[in-house]
Amino acid sequence: MSWLTEYVRPKIRNLLGKREVPDNLWTQCSACNQMIFVKELERTLKVCPYCGHHMRALVNERLNWTFDEGSYTRIDLPKAPVDPLGFRDQKRYTDRLKENRSKTHLDEALVVAHGTITGHRAVVGVMAFEFLAGTMGAALGEGVVAAAKLAVLQQAPLILFTASGGARMQEGMISLMQMPRTTIAVQMVREAGLPYIVVMTDPTTGGVTASFAMLGDIQIAEPNALIGFAGQRVIEQTVRETLPEGFQRAEYLLQHGMLDMVVPRPEMRETLGRLIALLCHLDHPAQETPDPVPLIQAA
């Protein structure tokens, strides 16, 4: 029993009479352990109002926050072979996929949509960490290629939000082959003269970091996001040195030139809109300009 159930909930019940208090009225910040009203957390886009910790977001939440008025069109992604290796550990791979599809209502760990961001057209791909930890398999690789093709077709910038535990072990070498495939997809966008923007969220690791996540024309991260290829313990055992504090966090990578900016979540949409306008040479909203100063001719 926690102090929330022993003390806070009885107090609320006394104030409200005998009505039941919903169990999902509160949530706890994993960074500062403060209790937060769920409605307040929705208003702050899942950013703790006490310590600024950015909690993990679901795919639909990310899309609603990114597109204008939460309006967008999702596309159907190409189908990939299911369980090409007949893999089984404690469970069959096919059973894991069914469980995750039922739990998340997603087909795979990537959702692609198109719409407008501050009035500018954009194609956005969002990785779903809630689906098998956002791991990259053949289906995700197909999704990135489809997103790139859509961006080229619409002549719109491609924006990818990454959140991944790396390659999907259940697909073996096939999952590793998605690294060059997604790299080629990024090159398609570049050759079309279109911007490619990456927004790295917590966590972005493994083969995703080693491929399309680090190829953006602009590299953005959310505050304190974990970004890296191998885990800190593995690196320490390899180099036999103690790593500095904050290693593999967004702010550390920004200081060492791996990122272009760290942007708080409430400012992300406006920042993306400005970047699209700059990179696509689009007109900004009209502003009043001062009258030209007349030239004074020499006597």
Backbone bond lengths (Angstrom), bond angles and torsions (degrees), N, CA, C in turn:
res aa  C-N    CA-C-N  psi(-1)  N-CA   C-N-CA  omega(-1)  CA-C   N-CA-C  phi
1 M - - - 1.468 - - 1.522 110.04 -
2 S 1.344 117.17 132.34 1.456 121.37 179.23 1.517 109.57 -98.83
3 W 1.343 115.14 169.18 1.467 119.33 178.54 1.522 111.11 -64.45
4 L 1.353 116.32 -23.18 1.460 119.47 178.98 1.528 110.41 -66.66
5 T 1.354 116.69 -46.71 1.463 119.79 -178.25 1.520 112.25 -76.85
6 E 1.349 117.38 -29.83 1.455 120.41 -176.55 1.529 113.09 -83.79
7 Y 1.359 115.53 -31.52 1.465 117.90 -172.74 1.524 112.99 -117.88
8 V 1.343 116.36 -52.43 1.463 119.14 -173.28 1.518 111.73 -68.10
9 R 1.339 117.07 -48.90 1.454 119.41 -176.16 1.530 112.61 -62.14
10 P 1.355 120.42 -44.43 1.473 119.22 175.48 1.520 112.77 -59.13
11 K 1.335 117.77 -37.48 1.458 120.23 178.43 1.527 111.09 -62.90
12 I 1.332 115.80 -43.02 1.463 119.73 179.23 1.520 110.22 -65.61
13 R 1.320 116.61 -40.16 1.469 119.67 178.96 1.523 111.08 -63.14
14 N 1.336 117.09 -38.01 1.459 119.91 178.03 1.521 111.43 -64.03
15 L 1.343 114.93 -37.62 1.465 119.13 179.73 1.524 111.30 -70.58
16 L 1.311 117.20 -36.18 1.460 121.59 -176.38 1.514 113.64 -94.05
17 G 1.319 117.13 1.06 1.445 119.91 -176.54 1.509 111.34 84.92
18 K 1.296 119.11 -140.08 1.457 122.95 -176.46 1.518 113.17 -94.05
19 R 1.349 117.00 3.67 1.458 118.30 179.94 1.520 111.05 -67.31
20 E 1.309 115.89 144.27 1.463 121.00 -179.56 1.532 109.64 -74.45
21 V 1.327 115.84 140.44 1.455 121.41 176.58 1.528 107.66 -94.08
22 P 1.322 119.06 126.46 1.473 120.08 -179.39 1.524 111.65 -58.24
23 D 1.330 115.89 144.16 1.455 120.22 -179.61 1.523 112.07 -69.09
24 N 1.328 117.76 -24.06 1.466 120.83 -176.55 1.525 112.31 -98.26
25 L 1.329 117.40 26.03 1.463 120.76 -179.73 1.520 111.06 -75.43
26 W 1.328 116.94 -30.17 1.461 122.40 -177.38 1.527 110.36 -120.86
27 T 1.323 114.99 158.32 1.461 120.52 168.34 1.526 107.31 -142.26
28 Q 1.310 116.44 159.38 1.465 120.97 -175.61 1.522 110.27 -113.71
29 C 1.326 115.34 132.28 1.460 120.34 177.46 1.523 109.04 -70.42
30 S 1.309 117.01 128.69 1.462 121.14 -178.46 1.520 112.55 -74.06
31 A 1.343 117.25 -13.72 1.466 120.34 -178.80 1.529 112.21 -92.78
32 C 1.348 116.99 -49.26 1.472 119.78 -176.10 1.520 112.74 -109.98
33 N 1.344 118.26 -3.65 1.462 124.69 177.94 1.525 114.10 65.53
34 Q 1.314 117.22 14.41 1.462 120.30 175.98 1.528 109.97 -74.19
35 M 1.338 115.80 145.63 1.455 120.86 175.67 1.527 108.87 -87.00
36 I 1.338 116.07 134.47 1.454 121.70 -174.11 1.528 108.56 -130.12
37 F 1.334 115.84 136.48 1.456 119.82 172.90 1.523 109.09 -64.16
38 V 1.316 116.60 137.14 1.458 121.00 -179.37 1.524 110.79 -60.09
39 K 1.340 116.94 -40.26 1.470 120.40 179.14 1.522 110.80 -62.44
40 E 1.325 116.83 -38.96 1.459 120.23 177.54 1.522 110.64 -65.53
41 L 1.327 116.67 -38.47 1.464 121.05 179.94 1.530 110.95 -67.44
42 E 1.320 117.29 -35.68 1.465 120.36 175.75 1.527 110.50 -64.42
43 R 1.327 116.31 -38.48 1.463 120.27 -179.59 1.525 111.74 -66.41
44 T 1.333 117.34 -33.54 1.469 121.61 -178.38 1.526 112.77 -93.12
45 L 1.341 118.33 10.97 1.470 123.61 179.91 1.523 111.56 59.05
46 K 1.311 115.35 44.24 1.461 122.40 178.51 1.534 112.80 60.76
47 V 1.303 116.80 34.12 1.462 122.38 172.43 1.518 107.09 -109.47
48 C 1.324 117.53 125.84 1.463 121.72 -177.34 1.534 109.45 -60.47
49 P 1.343 118.47 124.65 1.465 120.05 -179.97 1.527 113.40 -71.73
50 Y 1.328 117.10 -10.76 1.467 120.40 -178.03 1.525 112.55 -94.65
51 C 1.338 116.83 -45.23 1.471 119.27 -175.15 1.528 113.31 -119.27
52 G 1.338 118.03 -5.42 1.464 120.86 179.09 1.516 114.57 79.52
53 H 1.338 117.62 9.13 1.469 120.59 179.86 1.525 110.53 -64.94
54 H 1.340 116.27 130.46 1.458 122.26 179.11 1.524 109.15 -90.28
55 M 1.324 116.37 108.35 1.454 121.01 178.98 1.523 110.17 -77.31
56 R 1.315 116.52 157.71 1.458 120.60 -178.98 1.525 109.93 -67.33
57 A 1.324 114.68 140.81 1.462 121.62 -176.11 1.519 110.52 -111.37
58 L 1.322 116.38 150.05 1.453 121.98 175.09 1.528 109.43 -81.71
59 V 1.318 115.74 162.76 1.464 120.77 -176.50 1.524 111.44 -58.54
60 N 1.333 117.45 -48.91 1.463 120.39 -177.18 1.528 111.25 -62.92
61 E 1.325 116.92 -37.28 1.459 119.81 176.98 1.523 110.40 -62.87
62 R 1.307 116.85 -44.82 1.462 121.25 -178.46 1.523 110.78 -62.17
63 L 1.318 117.61 -42.32 1.464 120.89 179.26 1.527 111.05 -65.58
64 N 1.330 116.93 -42.21 1.462 120.11 179.42 1.529 111.71 -63.63
65 W 1.327 116.76 -37.05 1.461 120.09 -179.91 1.527 111.47 -72.45
66 T 1.320 117.55 -27.78 1.463 121.33 -171.04 1.521 112.78 -87.63
67 F 1.329 117.55 -45.53 1.461 120.26 -175.93 1.526 111.11 -83.94
68 D 1.321 114.90 153.34 1.466 121.10 179.10 1.524 110.35 -59.37
69 E 1.330 115.46 126.31 1.464 123.06 178.54 1.520 112.48 56.30
70 G 1.325 117.09 22.80 1.456 120.70 179.86 1.510 113.78 62.84
71 S 1.351 117.19 24.03 1.467 121.57 -177.14 1.528 110.00 -104.88
72 Y 1.318 117.09 124.06 1.457 121.96 -177.95 1.520 109.55 -158.36
73 T 1.320 115.42 167.72 1.460 121.95 177.89 1.518 109.04 -122.41
74 R 1.322 116.46 119.47 1.457 120.76 177.27 1.520 109.81 -82.69
75 I 1.328 116.06 149.56 1.463 120.69 177.78 1.524 109.76 -112.20
76 D 1.320 115.54 152.38 1.463 120.80 174.37 1.525 108.83 -79.42
77 L 1.304 116.25 131.18 1.457 121.11 -178.02 1.532 110.58 -93.48
78 P 1.335 117.49 152.62 1.474 120.26 179.18 1.528 111.25 -60.65
79 K 1.302 114.88 147.89 1.460 120.49 178.35 1.529 109.39 -83.94
80 A 1.318 114.97 144.23 1.466 121.63 177.70 1.525 109.04 -117.65
81 P 1.325 118.35 157.71 1.477 120.47 177.51 1.525 110.86 -56.69
82 V 1.328 116.07 135.37 1.459 121.34 -179.90 1.524 109.44 -92.78
83 D 1.320 116.71 127.61 1.457 123.16 177.15 1.533 112.26 52.22
84 P 1.334 117.72 60.55 1.476 120.20 -177.16 1.522 113.54 -64.13
85 L 1.348 117.72 -22.84 1.465 120.52 -177.99 1.525 113.27 -101.85
86 G 1.332 117.86 0.18 1.461 119.79 -175.56 1.521 111.10 58.95
87 F 1.330 117.05 42.71 1.464 122.18 -170.15 1.525 111.29 -76.70
88 R 1.342 113.71 142.60 1.465 119.27 175.56 1.519 109.04 -147.99
89 D 1.340 116.88 131.28 1.469 121.39 168.98 1.521 106.73 -117.44
90 Q 1.328 118.51 -112.24 1.463 118.53 174.12 1.522 111.32 -72.19
91 K 1.342 116.01 -25.10 1.461 122.10 176.54 1.525 108.55 -135.35
92 R 1.309 115.69 161.44 1.459 119.57 172.17 1.528 109.40 -69.58
93 Y 1.315 115.12 145.24 1.466 120.08 178.49 1.527 110.89 -59.72
94 T 1.323 117.39 -39.22 1.464 120.99 179.53 1.524 110.79 -62.56
95 D 1.344 116.44 -36.94 1.466 119.76 178.00 1.525 111.09 -67.68
96 R 1.324 117.43 -38.30 1.472 120.54 177.47 1.525 110.65 -63.33
97 L 1.325 116.17 -40.86 1.459 119.44 178.86 1.527 110.68 -63.89
98 K 1.324 117.57 -43.72 1.462 120.59 179.36 1.524 111.07 -62.18
99 E 1.323 117.06 -42.38 1.467 120.39 179.86 1.525 111.23 -62.80
100 N 1.327 116.79 -43.94 1.457 119.91 -178.68 1.523 112.05 -70.36
101 R 1.319 117.30 -36.02 1.460 119.46 177.19 1.518 111.05 -66.62
102 S 1.332 116.35 -37.48 1.463 119.83 177.71 1.527 111.42 -69.56
103 K 1.319 116.78 -39.04 1.473 121.16 -176.52 1.520 112.10 -73.73
104 T 1.340 117.85 -40.25 1.465 121.14 -173.27 1.525 113.98 -100.18
105 H 1.336 116.65 -14.28 1.473 122.10 -174.28 1.530 111.42 60.22
106 L 1.316 115.71 31.14 1.463 122.63 176.28 1.523 108.67 -119.91
107 D 1.333 116.21 151.43 1.455 120.26 177.29 1.520 111.70 -83.56
108 E 1.345 116.17 -31.42 1.457 120.37 -177.93 1.523 109.69 -153.57
109 A 1.341 115.47 -176.62 1.466 121.22 -174.84 1.524 112.94 -87.17
110 L 1.334 116.98 20.41 1.459 121.26 177.17 1.515 109.50 -145.48
111 V 1.327 115.57 135.58 1.460 122.15 174.39 1.521 107.22 -123.69
112 V 1.325 116.86 134.02 1.471 122.39 -179.62 1.518 108.77 -119.14
113 A 1.327 115.76 134.01 1.460 121.04 -179.94 1.522 109.35 -144.30
114 H 1.323 115.72 163.22 1.461 119.81 175.64 1.521 109.35 -134.74
115 G 1.315 115.52 153.12 1.453 122.25 -177.35 1.515 108.68 176.86
116 T 1.336 116.98 -150.37 1.461 120.75 179.74 1.527 110.58 -121.53
117 I 1.327 115.14 146.23 1.464 122.95 175.15 1.521 106.35 -123.85
118 T 1.329 116.47 113.52 1.474 123.56 -172.64 1.522 110.85 48.70
119 G 1.313 115.39 40.49 1.455 120.93 175.89 1.507 115.37 87.87
120 H 1.334 119.09 -3.89 1.462 122.37 -178.75 1.525 109.81 -104.94
121 R 1.321 116.77 136.23 1.463 120.81 178.85 1.524 110.71 -65.20
122 A 1.319 115.78 144.34 1.464 120.55 178.71 1.519 109.96 -158.06
123 V 1.332 115.17 150.36 1.462 122.81 171.06 1.531 106.63 -107.73
124 V 1.321 115.81 127.62 1.463 120.78 -174.07 1.522 109.83 -124.39
125 G 1.316 116.09 129.72 1.455 122.03 172.17 1.516 109.34 -112.89
126 V 1.321 117.16 132.83 1.463 122.19 -178.96 1.519 109.03 -123.01
127 M 1.314 116.28 124.49 1.465 120.64 176.97 1.522 109.70 -83.53
128 A 1.321 115.75 140.06 1.463 122.08 -176.27 1.518 109.73 -103.22
129 F 1.329 117.03 102.40 1.459 119.36 177.82 1.524 111.23 -66.75
130 E 1.337 116.25 -23.28 1.460 119.81 -179.85 1.522 112.55 -70.18
131 F 1.355 117.34 -13.91 1.461 121.61 179.16 1.525 108.90 -102.81
132 L 1.327 116.94 101.73 1.463 123.17 179.59 1.530 111.72 48.85
133 A 1.334 115.40 42.72 1.465 122.43 178.06 1.523 113.09 58.02
134 G 1.333 116.28 29.18 1.462 120.08 177.77 1.510 114.21 62.64
135 T 1.316 117.91 24.98 1.461 120.48 -176.73 1.524 111.36 -68.71
136 M 1.332 114.72 152.13 1.461 121.72 -173.46 1.520 110.92 -99.83
137 G 1.324 114.81 114.33 1.447 121.29 173.82 1.518 109.87 -120.82
138 A 1.327 116.15 -166.00 1.463 120.74 -177.15 1.521 111.50 -61.77
139 A 1.334 117.21 -38.41 1.461 120.43 -178.39 1.523 111.19 -65.48
140 L 1.327 117.06 -39.62 1.462 119.62 178.53 1.525 110.55 -67.17
141 G 1.341 117.05 -39.86 1.453 119.90 176.37 1.523 111.31 -60.27
142 E 1.340 117.02 -42.49 1.464 120.83 176.84 1.524 110.28 -61.19
143 G 1.341 116.24 -37.36 1.456 120.31 -179.50 1.521 112.56 -66.18
144 V 1.327 117.60 -40.77 1.471 121.02 178.54 1.528 110.09 -65.42
145 V 1.337 116.83 -41.58 1.469 120.22 177.61 1.525 110.15 -62.73
146 A 1.336 117.48 -41.73 1.465 121.05 179.00 1.523 110.93 -64.11
147 A 1.326 116.94 -39.40 1.465 120.45 178.55 1.524 110.64 -63.95
148 A 1.334 116.82 -41.22 1.461 120.73 179.02 1.528 111.02 -64.22
149 K 1.336 116.62 -43.31 1.466 120.09 179.03 1.524 111.17 -63.22
150 L 1.332 116.86 -38.88 1.461 120.51 179.10 1.526 110.96 -65.95
151 A 1.327 116.48 -40.71 1.463 120.37 178.07 1.530 111.07 -61.18
152 V 1.335 116.00 -42.90 1.465 120.09 178.89 1.526 109.96 -66.09
153 L 1.328 117.62 -41.81 1.454 121.71 -179.71 1.525 111.64 -62.17
154 Q 1.332 116.30 -41.90 1.462 120.67 -177.93 1.524 112.63 -89.11
155 Q 1.335 116.99 -2.85 1.461 121.34 -176.29 1.528 109.85 52.28
156 A 1.331 114.77 49.63 1.456 122.12 -177.86 1.530 109.32 -126.87
157 P 1.324 117.69 152.73 1.468 120.02 177.59 1.525 111.47 -65.73
158 L 1.325 115.48 152.96 1.461 121.84 176.96 1.516 109.07 -107.00
159 I 1.331 116.20 127.38 1.466 122.72 179.08 1.527 107.81 -122.41
160 L 1.325 116.60 126.07 1.464 121.13 178.31 1.522 110.03 -119.14
161 F 1.327 116.06 127.17 1.460 123.10 171.54 1.526 107.31 -96.19
162 T 1.324 116.69 118.24 1.458 120.13 -176.42 1.527 111.43 -102.12
163 A 1.316 115.50 142.41 1.465 123.31 173.71 1.515 106.01 -160.68
164 S 1.331 117.36 104.80 1.460 118.17 -168.91 1.520 112.30 -155.04
165 G 1.321 114.43 149.42 1.451 120.84 172.00 1.519 112.52 -93.32
166 G 1.347 117.72 5.37 1.464 120.67 176.66 1.517 112.39 110.88
167 A 1.319 115.98 -156.85 1.461 121.66 -179.34 1.531 110.44 -70.55
168 R 1.326 116.19 154.38 1.464 121.34 -177.53 1.520 109.62 -90.67
169 M 1.314 116.09 111.65 1.456 121.60 -173.34 1.526 112.45 -61.63
170 Q 1.326 117.98 -27.73 1.461 120.49 -177.36 1.529 112.72 -68.53
171 E 1.339 117.15 -12.29 1.462 119.68 179.71 1.524 112.31 -111.26
172 G 1.317 117.37 4.35 1.452 121.81 172.24 1.521 114.25 53.19
173 M 1.334 116.21 -132.04 1.457 122.08 -177.33 1.529 112.10 -61.15
174 I 1.323 117.38 -28.59 1.464 120.58 179.90 1.525 110.22 -61.12
175 S 1.328 116.73 -39.59 1.467 119.79 178.68 1.523 110.88 -66.31
176 L 1.330 117.88 -37.08 1.465 120.45 179.16 1.525 111.38 -68.67
177 M 1.313 117.93 -29.88 1.463 120.87 179.33 1.526 112.17 -68.21
178 Q 1.333 116.76 -14.28 1.467 118.70 177.69 1.528 111.46 -73.15
179 M 1.324 117.67 -17.18 1.466 119.61 177.15 1.526 111.31 -63.94
180 P 1.345 120.17 -52.61 1.473 118.72 176.17 1.524 113.01 -67.85
181 R 1.335 117.90 -31.95 1.467 119.93 -179.54 1.522 110.28 -64.36
182 T 1.332 117.39 -45.15 1.463 119.91 -179.51 1.525 110.86 -69.92
183 T 1.332 116.71 -30.66 1.462 120.13 176.19 1.529 110.56 -64.89
184 I 1.318 116.64 -40.93 1.469 120.78 176.78 1.526 110.37 -64.90
185 A 1.343 116.80 -37.58 1.465 120.25 178.24 1.521 110.96 -61.58
186 V 1.331 116.95 -41.98 1.464 120.83 176.97 1.525 110.37 -62.04
187 Q 1.336 116.51 -40.03 1.462 120.38 179.96 1.529 111.44 -64.27
188 M 1.328 117.47 -33.25 1.461 120.74 175.69 1.521 111.14 -58.91
189 V 1.323 115.32 -42.95 1.472 120.54 179.87 1.523 110.08 -65.82
190 R 1.333 116.10 -42.41 1.465 120.24 179.88 1.532 111.82 -62.96
191 E 1.325 116.17 -44.64 1.459 120.12 -178.18 1.532 111.68 -64.35
192 A 1.334 116.44 -23.71 1.462 120.59 176.49 1.525 111.52 -83.36
193 G 1.331 117.29 -0.09 1.453 121.45 179.10 1.514 113.67 73.49
194 L 1.321 116.87 28.09 1.468 121.57 -177.18 1.524 110.78 -109.68
195 P 1.324 117.76 147.70 1.469 120.27 178.99 1.526 112.12 -71.88
196 Y 1.316 114.66 147.24 1.465 122.23 174.37 1.528 107.09 -126.61
197 I 1.321 116.02 114.70 1.465 122.17 -175.36 1.522 108.77 -115.81
198 V 1.321 116.66 132.47 1.461 122.18 178.77 1.527 109.35 -113.17
199 V 1.322 116.04 131.58 1.464 122.18 174.19 1.520 107.12 -116.27
200 M 1.321 116.90 108.88 1.460 121.63 -177.14 1.527 109.88 -91.67
201 T 1.326 115.52 124.99 1.452 121.49 179.28 1.528 108.84 -114.15
202 D 1.304 115.96 173.44 1.465 121.36 -175.17 1.524 111.16 -83.49
203 P 1.342 118.61 124.25 1.460 128.53 -8.74 1.524 110.44 -101.71
204 T 1.326 116.96 154.07 1.467 122.59 172.18 1.523 107.17 -123.59
205 T 1.320 116.78 107.21 1.466 120.54 -170.74 1.528 110.92 -139.50
206 G 1.327 114.80 174.40 1.457 122.91 171.16 1.514 114.49 64.03
207 G 1.330 115.82 -143.41 1.453 122.10 -174.62 1.511 114.17 -63.57
208 V 1.325 118.04 -24.63 1.462 120.43 176.28 1.523 109.71 -67.48
209 T 1.342 116.78 -44.24 1.458 120.77 176.61 1.525 110.43 -62.91
210 A 1.332 116.95 -36.56 1.467 121.56 -176.63 1.519 112.73 -79.93
211 S 1.320 118.39 2.19 1.464 119.86 179.51 1.519 110.15 -132.17
212 F 1.325 117.94 -111.87 1.468 120.25 -167.96 1.518 114.57 -69.82
213 A 1.338 118.59 -19.08 1.466 119.72 -178.72 1.521 112.59 -70.24
214 M 1.314 118.45 -23.57 1.464 121.38 -177.79 1.523 113.26 -106.37
215 L 1.325 117.51 17.65 1.457 120.79 -175.66 1.524 112.82 -112.09
216 G 1.306 118.15 10.77 1.447 120.56 -175.75 1.523 113.29 -68.54
217 D 1.331 115.62 148.96 1.461 120.03 170.30 1.533 109.08 -65.33
218 I 1.321 115.44 -35.26 1.461 122.57 173.18 1.518 107.35 -127.23
219 Q 1.321 115.94 128.19 1.467 121.93 -179.99 1.530 108.47 -106.69
220 I 1.329 115.89 117.31 1.464 121.92 -179.40 1.524 107.91 -119.74
221 A 1.325 116.53 151.90 1.456 120.96 173.67 1.518 109.19 -141.98
222 E 1.325 115.78 153.34 1.459 120.56 171.52 1.525 108.88 -79.44
223 P 1.328 117.65 155.07 1.470 120.37 -178.67 1.526 112.92 -55.24
224 N 1.329 115.37 135.33 1.464 124.55 174.34 1.529 113.47 62.42
225 A 1.314 117.65 18.69 1.465 119.93 177.87 1.528 110.19 -67.81
226 L 1.328 115.98 139.26 1.460 121.58 175.41 1.524 108.55 -81.36
227 I 1.343 116.00 121.90 1.461 121.85 -177.25 1.528 108.35 -135.26
228 G 1.310 117.41 125.27 1.463 119.59 178.79 1.511 111.13 176.91
229 F 1.322 115.44 172.22 1.467 120.43 177.71 1.521 109.93 -91.77
230 A 1.322 117.65 -68.63 1.464 121.83 177.86 1.523 109.56 -96.13
231 G 1.335 115.72 161.43 1.451 120.77 179.20 1.528 111.88 -70.70
232 Q 1.332 115.72 158.47 1.460 120.50 -176.60 1.528 111.63 -61.45
233 R 1.333 117.44 -39.55 1.468 120.18 -179.13 1.527 110.94 -64.81
234 V 1.335 116.99 -39.48 1.465 120.61 178.77 1.524 110.49 -64.35
235 I 1.327 116.39 -41.78 1.465 120.20 -179.87 1.520 110.73 -65.15
236 E 1.316 117.00 -43.14 1.469 120.09 179.75 1.519 111.19 -62.16
237 Q 1.339 117.40 -39.33 1.458 119.99 178.52 1.525 111.83 -69.13
238 T 1.333 116.42 -28.80 1.461 120.44 -179.00 1.531 111.78 -77.33
239 V 1.334 115.94 -48.86 1.473 120.14 -176.63 1.521 112.06 -88.84
240 R 1.349 116.98 -10.70 1.462 123.30 179.44 1.531 111.50 55.58
241 E 1.318 114.62 43.78 1.456 121.47 175.82 1.520 109.25 -139.55
242 T 1.344 115.36 153.71 1.459 120.08 175.12 1.522 108.91 -82.91
243 L 1.311 116.37 126.80 1.455 120.93 -176.68 1.521 110.54 -79.32
244 P 1.336 117.31 151.42 1.470 120.39 -177.52 1.521 111.78 -67.80
245 E 1.327 116.11 159.20 1.456 121.81 -179.89 1.535 109.48 -63.94
246 G 1.307 115.61 138.28 1.458 120.28 -179.93 1.510 114.55 79.69
247 F 1.327 117.25 7.37 1.464 121.49 179.03 1.529 109.90 -57.69
248 Q 1.326 116.64 136.75 1.462 125.28 -179.37 1.528 113.16 71.67
249 R 1.322 117.43 11.81 1.458 120.12 172.64 1.522 109.77 -97.17
250 A 1.336 116.23 156.43 1.460 121.27 -171.85 1.524 112.72 -55.09
251 E 1.331 117.65 -44.03 1.455 120.69 -176.49 1.524 111.51 -65.70
252 Y 1.329 117.87 -37.52 1.466 121.83 177.44 1.533 110.27 -64.79
253 L 1.327 116.71 -43.57 1.462 120.48 179.98 1.523 111.39 -67.13
254 L 1.329 117.23 -33.84 1.464 120.13 176.75 1.527 110.56 -64.31
255 Q 1.328 116.52 -42.93 1.467 120.72 179.73 1.520 112.03 -64.17
256 H 1.335 117.40 -28.27 1.459 121.19 -176.35 1.537 112.45 -103.72
257 G 1.321 117.26 17.87 1.453 121.05 170.05 1.513 116.68 81.19
258 M 1.328 118.61 10.12 1.466 120.52 179.74 1.527 112.41 -85.43
259 L 1.320 116.98 -18.24 1.461 122.45 179.53 1.522 109.50 -126.26
260 D 1.337 114.74 156.58 1.462 119.94 175.89 1.516 111.93 -92.17
261 M 1.320 116.60 -31.65 1.465 119.42 -179.95 1.526 110.30 -163.13
262 V 1.334 114.22 154.15 1.463 122.27 171.56 1.524 106.03 -115.12
263 V 1.326 116.16 120.48 1.461 121.13 -171.33 1.530 110.00 -121.39
264 P 1.343 118.19 123.91 1.471 120.14 174.48 1.519 111.04 -60.77
265 R 1.293 116.39 148.96 1.466 121.51 -174.24 1.538 113.80 -57.82
266 P 1.342 119.74 -42.14 1.472 118.31 179.93 1.528 113.70 -63.41
267 E 1.339 118.10 -17.86 1.460 121.20 -179.21 1.531 112.40 -101.20
268 M 1.325 117.13 2.55 1.461 120.14 -170.49 1.535 112.18 -67.60
269 R 1.330 118.15 -45.09 1.461 119.27 -176.47 1.528 111.46 -61.68
270 E 1.320 116.73 -47.10 1.463 119.53 -179.60 1.531 111.05 -64.16
271 T 1.321 116.96 -37.58 1.467 119.96 178.51 1.524 111.10 -64.53
272 L 1.321 116.67 -44.19 1.473 120.26 178.24 1.527 110.84 -62.74
273 G 1.332 116.69 -39.99 1.456 119.71 178.75 1.520 112.26 -62.32
274 R 1.343 117.10 -41.55 1.462 120.16 178.15 1.523 111.33 -65.29
275 L 1.322 116.82 -40.98 1.457 120.50 -179.59 1.525 111.29 -65.44
276 I 1.333 117.01 -41.44 1.460 120.12 178.26 1.523 110.09 -60.81
277 A 1.324 116.16 -44.31 1.465 119.92 -179.58 1.527 111.34 -62.80
278 L 1.329 116.90 -40.33 1.465 120.39 -179.01 1.526 111.69 -70.75
279 L 1.332 116.33 -46.03 1.460 119.85 -175.25 1.526 112.92 -73.67
280 C 1.327 116.46 -27.46 1.464 120.09 179.56 1.523 112.24 -96.95
281 H 1.341 116.81 3.48 1.471 122.20 179.80 1.522 110.92 56.17
282 L 1.338 115.09 43.46 1.458 119.93 179.53 1.518 109.89 -89.76
283 D 1.320 115.08 156.30 1.453 119.60 179.52 1.526 109.39 -72.97
284 H 1.323 116.39 136.12 1.447 121.75 172.82 1.525 108.83 -80.53
285 P 1.335 118.75 164.53 1.459 120.46 175.53 1.520 110.82 -53.64
286 A 1.324 115.01 141.27 1.463 119.90 -176.08 1.513 111.42 -58.40
287 Q 1.304 116.45 136.47 1.448 122.61 177.73 1.518 108.93 -127.35
288 E 1.318 115.08 150.39 1.453 119.39 177.61 1.517 109.39 -68.08
289 T 1.326 115.79 132.73 1.454 120.80 178.12 1.516 108.86 -114.47
290 P 1.311 117.80 142.40 1.455 120.20 -178.53 1.525 110.57 -68.04
291 D 1.322 115.48 153.03 1.460 120.62 176.56 1.522 109.35 -61.56
292 P 1.328 116.71 142.16 1.468 118.48 179.28 1.521 110.80 -63.27
293 V 1.314 114.89 143.72 1.454 120.37 178.59 1.518 109.16 -78.14
294 P 1.349 118.51 123.44 1.462 119.72 -178.38 1.516 111.57 -65.11
295 L 1.330 114.24 142.39 1.470 119.12 177.53 1.510 110.12 -74.18
296 I 1.316 116.93 139.62 1.453 122.51 177.59 1.503 107.81 -101.08
297 Q 1.295 116.31 115.30 1.454 119.30 -178.63 1.523 109.93 -81.12
298 A 1.315 113.33 140.80 1.461 117.88 179.28 1.522 110.53 -68.97
299 A 1.289 115.92 141.96 1.484 120.73 179.84 1.501 109.39 -67.37
